[in-house]
Amino acid sequence: MPRNNQGTTKGGAGPDRRHTPEIDPPMRQLERLGPSGLSDGDLLALVLDPEGNTIKTAHAIAEEYPLERLVVLPWEEISRVPGITPQSAARLAAAVELAKRGLERGLGGLPKIARPSDVMKVAPELREAKQEHFVCLYLNARTQLIHKTTISVGTLSGTLVHPREVFAPALEHSASAVIVVHNHPSGDPTPSRDDLALTHRLVEAGLIMGIEVIDHIVVGRDTWVSLKQTGEL
């Protein structure tokens, strides 16, 4: 049927959409191709909204935030990504954490932490964190990572940590040793007096409990400082 200049059929029946291609929903693609056949944007759409209402938004986010960057964003940063609702941010953070735990416990085995560079492989999110995060890595007798947890999230100027908060998870997971890590949002990893004082308190508490504090690593934007390597521990 011929169209008029406004893109409607004669008689004002409205736009002719007979030839408008339909977007194949990610769920249908998943059923047809399996997870490995979907693009990053389609997989992200499934995580953000299983009903398939955020396909365009998910693809825009995937272009703006490459996968390798998105999966290391701290929780508070994920929740501020334009187009992601709090509920979607929670689903994405949960999916990323499950994948990390699966790799640590299963497919990739237990990561061995032998040097500070190994620490940065399991805590890369600290480089971009806008607030100070205090993270503990709990190791078995073979210095393999068996548990990782964030003890405290502070402000731009600092965070508060008590030894009992550090060693309670160590006892729960039967850890033989712990490595503590925190970032300086300023980007300068130079340890402060408070950093050194906290390290000494943790070492003393660890001696009493029989759990060694192997290292305290301070993370900056492009580098890090190991208190063990500098002789402060």
C-alpha positions as CSV (number, residue, x, y, z in Angstrom):
1,M,0.0,0.0,0.0
2,P,1.5,3.4,-0.9
3,R,2.6,5.7,1.9
4,N,2.1,9.5,2.2
5,N,4.8,11.9,3.1
6,Q,4.3,11.4,6.9
7,G,5.1,7.7,6.7
8,T,1.5,6.6,7.3
9,T,-0.8,4.6,5.1
10,K,-3.7,6.2,3.3
11,G,-6.6,6.8,5.6
12,G,-4.4,7.6,8.6
13,A,-3.9,4.0,9.7
14,G,-0.5,4.9,11.3
15,P,3.1,3.9,10.4
16,D,3.6,0.7,8.5
17,R,5.9,-1.4,10.6
18,R,5.6,-4.6,8.7
19,H,9.3,-4.5,7.7
20,T,10.8,-3.4,11.0
21,P,13.2,-6.0,12.2
22,E,12.6,-7.4,15.6
23,I,15.5,-7.6,18.2
24,D,16.2,-11.2,19.1
25,P,15.9,-11.2,23.0
26,P,19.0,-12.4,24.8
27,M,17.0,-15.2,26.5
28,R,16.0,-16.5,23.1
29,Q,19.6,-16.3,21.9
30,L,20.8,-18.1,25.0
31,E,18.4,-21.0,24.3
32,R,19.5,-21.1,20.7
33,L,23.3,-20.5,21.0
34,G,24.2,-21.2,24.6
35,P,26.1,-18.7,26.8
36,S,29.3,-18.8,24.8
37,G,27.4,-17.7,21.7
38,L,26.2,-14.4,23.3
39,S,28.0,-11.1,23.1
40,D,29.2,-9.3,26.2
41,G,26.3,-6.9,25.8
42,D,23.7,-9.7,25.6
43,L,25.1,-11.5,28.7
44,L,25.1,-8.2,30.6
45,A,21.5,-7.6,29.6
46,L,20.5,-11.0,31.0
47,V,22.2,-10.2,34.3
48,L,20.8,-6.7,34.6
49,D,17.2,-7.6,33.7
50,P,16.3,-11.3,32.9
51,E,13.0,-10.0,31.4
52,G,15.0,-8.5,28.5
53,N,14.0,-4.8,29.0
54,T,17.5,-3.4,29.1
55,I,19.1,-4.7,25.9
56,K,20.0,-1.3,24.5
57,T,21.2,0.0,27.9
58,A,23.3,-3.1,28.4
59,H,25.0,-2.8,25.0
60,A,25.7,0.9,25.7
61,I,27.3,0.0,29.1
62,A,29.3,-2.8,27.5
63,E,30.8,-0.3,25.0
64,E,31.5,2.3,27.7
65,Y,32.9,-0.1,30.3
66,P,34.9,-3.0,28.8
67,L,34.4,-6.3,30.5
68,E,37.9,-6.4,32.1
69,R,37.1,-3.0,33.7
70,L,33.5,-3.7,34.7
71,V,34.3,-6.8,36.7
72,V,36.8,-5.1,38.9
73,L,34.7,-2.0,39.7
74,P,34.0,-1.7,43.4
75,W,30.3,-2.2,44.4
76,E,29.7,1.5,45.0
77,E,31.1,2.3,41.5
78,I,28.9,-0.3,39.8
79,S,25.8,1.2,41.5
80,R,26.7,4.6,40.0
81,V,27.1,3.4,36.4
82,P,24.5,5.3,34.3
83,G,21.6,3.1,33.4
84,I,22.1,0.5,36.1
85,T,19.4,0.5,38.8
86,P,20.3,-0.6,42.4
87,Q,18.6,-3.9,41.8
88,S,20.6,-4.5,38.6
89,A,23.8,-3.4,40.3
90,A,23.2,-6.0,43.0
91,R,22.7,-8.7,40.4
92,L,25.8,-7.8,38.5
93,A,27.9,-7.6,41.7
94,A,26.6,-11.0,42.8
95,A,27.3,-12.6,39.5
96,V,30.9,-11.2,39.4
97,E,31.6,-12.4,42.9
98,L,30.2,-15.9,42.2
99,A,32.5,-16.1,39.2
100,K,35.5,-15.0,41.2
101,R,34.8,-17.6,43.9
102,G,34.3,-20.3,41.4
103,L,37.6,-19.7,39.8
104,E,39.4,-19.4,43.2
105,R,37.9,-22.7,44.5
106,G,37.4,-24.8,41.4
107,L,38.6,-24.2,37.9
108,G,41.7,-22.2,38.7
109,G,42.5,-24.0,42.0
110,L,43.5,-22.0,45.0
111,P,45.8,-19.1,44.0
112,K,49.2,-19.2,45.6
113,I,50.3,-15.9,47.1
114,A,54.1,-15.9,47.0
115,R,54.9,-12.2,46.4
116,P,53.2,-8.8,46.4
117,S,52.5,-9.0,42.7
118,D,50.3,-12.0,43.4
119,V,48.3,-10.0,45.8
120,M,47.5,-7.4,43.2
121,K,46.2,-10.2,40.9
122,V,43.5,-11.1,43.4
123,A,42.7,-7.5,44.5
124,P,42.9,-5.4,41.4
125,E,39.8,-3.4,42.3
126,L,41.8,-1.4,44.9
127,R,43.7,0.5,42.2
128,E,40.5,2.4,41.1
129,A,38.6,2.5,44.4
130,K,37.6,6.1,45.3
131,Q,37.4,5.3,49.0
132,E,39.9,3.6,51.3
133,H,39.3,-0.2,51.4
134,F,40.9,-2.5,53.9
135,V,41.0,-6.0,52.6
136,C,42.3,-9.2,54.2
137,L,43.6,-12.3,52.3
138,Y,43.6,-15.4,54.4
139,L,46.1,-18.2,53.5
140,N,46.5,-21.8,54.3
141,A,49.8,-23.4,55.3
142,R,50.9,-23.5,51.6
143,T,50.2,-19.8,51.3
144,Q,47.2,-20.4,49.1
145,L,44.3,-18.0,49.2
146,I,41.4,-19.6,51.0
147,H,39.3,-16.5,51.7
148,K,39.2,-12.8,50.9
149,T,37.1,-10.2,52.6
150,T,36.8,-6.4,52.9
151,I,37.0,-5.5,56.5
152,S,36.3,-1.8,56.2
153,V,35.4,0.9,53.7
154,G,36.4,4.3,54.9
155,T,36.4,7.8,53.5
156,L,38.8,9.7,51.3
157,S,41.0,10.2,54.4
158,G,41.1,6.9,56.1
159,T,39.4,3.8,57.6
160,L,39.1,2.2,61.0
161,V,40.2,-1.3,61.6
162,H,40.3,-3.3,64.8
163,P,42.5,-6.5,65.2
164,R,39.5,-8.6,66.1
165,E,37.8,-7.8,62.8
166,V,41.0,-9.0,61.0
167,F,41.4,-12.3,63.0
168,A,37.8,-13.4,63.4
169,P,37.6,-14.6,59.7
170,A,41.0,-16.2,60.1
171,L,39.7,-18.4,62.9
172,E,36.5,-19.1,61.0
173,H,38.3,-20.3,57.9
174,S,41.2,-22.0,59.8
175,A,43.8,-19.7,58.1
176,S,47.5,-20.1,59.0
177,A,48.4,-16.6,57.9
178,V,46.9,-13.3,56.7
179,I,48.0,-10.5,54.3
180,V,46.4,-7.2,54.8
181,V,45.9,-4.7,51.9
182,H,44.5,-1.3,51.7
183,N,44.5,1.5,49.2
184,H,45.3,5.2,49.3
185,P,42.7,7.0,47.2
186,S,45.1,9.9,46.7
187,G,47.2,7.5,44.5
188,D,50.3,7.8,46.7
189,P,51.1,4.4,48.3
190,T,53.5,5.8,50.9
191,P,52.6,4.3,54.3
192,S,51.4,6.7,56.9
193,R,52.2,6.6,60.6
194,D,48.7,5.2,61.2
195,D,49.5,2.5,58.6
196,L,52.7,1.5,60.4
197,A,51.1,1.6,63.9
198,L,48.2,-0.6,62.7
199,T,50.6,-3.1,61.2
200,H,52.5,-3.4,64.4
201,R,49.3,-4.0,66.4
202,L,48.2,-6.7,64.0
203,V,51.6,-8.4,64.1
204,E,51.5,-8.5,67.9
205,A,47.9,-9.8,67.9
206,G,48.8,-12.4,65.3
207,L,51.7,-13.7,67.5
208,I,49.3,-14.2,70.4
209,M,46.8,-16.1,68.2
210,G,49.4,-18.1,66.2
211,I,48.4,-16.5,62.9
212,E,51.2,-14.8,61.0
213,V,50.7,-11.4,59.4
214,I,52.9,-12.0,56.3
215,D,52.6,-8.5,54.8
216,H,50.8,-5.3,54.7
217,I,50.5,-3.8,51.2
218,V,49.5,-0.2,50.5
219,V,48.1,0.3,47.0
220,G,48.3,3.5,45.0
221,R,47.0,4.3,41.6
222,D,49.9,2.8,39.5
223,T,52.0,1.1,42.1
224,W,52.1,-0.4,45.6
225,V,54.4,-0.6,48.7
226,S,55.1,-3.8,50.6
227,L,55.9,-3.2,54.3
228,K,57.7,-6.5,54.4
229,Q,59.9,-5.5,51.5
230,T,60.7,-2.1,53.1
231,G,61.6,-3.7,56.4
232,E,58.7,-2.2,58.3
233,L,57.2,-5.6,59.1
